[in-house]
Amino acid sequence: MNTSEHYTYLDHSATTPVDPQVVEAMAPYWSDIFGNSESSHIPGQAAASALEQARQTVADVLGCRPAEIIFTGSGTEADNLALRGAAWAARQSGRGNHIVTTPIEHNAVGHTVGQLRDLFGFEVTRVPVDEHGSVDPDDVAAAIRPDTIVVSIMMANNEVGTVQPMVGLGRICRERGVLFHTDAVQAAGRLPLEPGDMNVDLMALSAHKFYGPKGVGLLYVRRDTSLVPAITGGGHERGRRPGTVNVAGAVGLATALRLAEEKRVTEAARLRRLRDRLIEGVLSSITESRLTGHPQHRLPHHASFAFRGIEGESVVLNLDLEGIGVSSGAACTEGEPEPSFVLAAMGIPPEWSLGSLRVTLGHANDESDVERVLEVLPPIVERLRACRPTCQ
Ligand SMILES: Cc1ncc(COP(=O)(O)O)c(C=O)c1O
């Protein structure tokens, strides 16, 4: 299906289409410049040179050194490498055993930290969030112990769009001599990303969230940060991420990040206007509706709602029938709707959180898309409420 012609895609926090300029930049690296970047012959050198150019482009955007960038196979892998790598390095040197995080992290972080606790004996403190999904830096300061090795807090939440007070959090970690890891997968292309400004030591990105290809991510690792590789194999990426490097993917990621940064300020301002119109329109036309996440400190393209007494997944399916693609935070487990753990951690009761809806805007969207949602969404919610519980 060609989604661009008859379909209004409003799920850009799930993934984005690849920018045609990115496709073009990647094209030579499939069959023309196809060498293994580790080979010493001419085709290998050509691939290695493209890879190092991509690393330089990323470093220019992030304001860091090229050697501080490790290409990975996804944002999930970058988060795994950061946390396992830092935890195992601390274990090796006997430096500590305690991890601080939050209850609203993406599973790439939440499940990794859970496994480090359950299988490897690390202790974990999850600092609570408030009703907007914000972390208080004072709570993080209070949670840090002499044996804390890493604090892992996402820059922006995927489900509710809340942006965390990164500068304050980074300052505390630096003062206390603890590594600061952030999952910036949702923030890339939408917020300033320089790790040096935020005292971030480890930062994960994923290309498919900013109009790059799927299956390629990166981990920024501040110089002199000890990491044990999360997977074992060859000496690629300075021995920190074994596996023949996806050169086309790295070129795609770097091109997409550069383009995203070039457009970031103007595009964020444009999307913020659309987002605010959407939020105002939904809240004023649908009774028992609320915004989830922070009203101000939120991603510019991100609107998320809860509607009392209905199921978000039913709204998603009904909007899909109208040719509009959005998502819901609630999951269905064995036929039973499950409230989102993010909204639960924010103290939102299940009769609201089951009816969660996320609308995330992107380059191709304009006022007409927002007006279309505002036209079709209120009658869908009304209909679902009227026929509850039989038709949900
Ligand atoms: C906040 C966050 N972290 C990590 C990921 C995982 O990234 P990837 O899809 O590249 O594995 C996602 C993807 O949705 C995300 O939203």
The ligand as an SDF file (V2000), in Angstrom:
LIG
                    3D

 16 16  0  0  0  0  0  0  0  0999 V2000
   12.3920    5.8090   23.5310 C   0  0  0  0  0  0  0  0  0  0  0  0
   12.7920    4.6760   22.6390 C   0  0  0  0  0  0  0  0  0  0  0  0
   13.9010    3.9780   22.9110 N   0  0  0  0  0  0  0  0  0  0  0  0
   14.3210    2.9570   22.1380 C   0  0  0  0  0  0  0  0  0  0  0  0
   13.5850    2.5670   21.0500 C   0  0  0  0  0  0  0  0  0  0  0  0
   14.0690    1.4190   20.2170 C   0  0  0  0  0  0  0  0  0  0  0  0
   14.6720    1.8530   19.0370 O   0  0  0  0  0  0  0  0  0  0  0  0
   14.8310    0.7990   17.8160 P   0  0  0  0  0  0  0  0  0  0  0  0
   13.4830    0.6930   17.1920 O   0  0  0  0  0  0  0  0  0  0  0  0
   15.8400    1.4020   16.9080 O   0  0  0  0  0  0  0  0  0  0  0  0
   15.3110   -0.4560   18.4110 O   0  0  0  0  0  0  0  0  0  0  0  0
   12.4000    3.2500   20.7310 C   0  0  0  0  0  0  0  0  0  0  0  0
   11.5580    2.8150   19.5950 C   0  0  0  0  0  0  0  0  0  0  0  0
   10.3610    2.9870   19.5880 O   0  0  0  0  0  0  0  0  0  0  0  0
   11.9980    4.3340   21.5460 C   0  0  0  0  0  0  0  0  0  0  0  0
   10.8810    5.0290   21.2890 O   0  0  0  0  0  0  0  0  0  0  0  0
  1  2  1  0
  2  3  1  0
  2 15  2  0
  3  4  2  0
  4  5  1  0
  5  6  1  0
  5 12  2  0
  6  7  1  0
  7  8  1  0
  8  9  2  0
  8 10  1  0
  8 11  1  0
 12 13  1  0
 12 15  1  0
 13 14  2  0
 15 16  1  0
M  END
$$$$
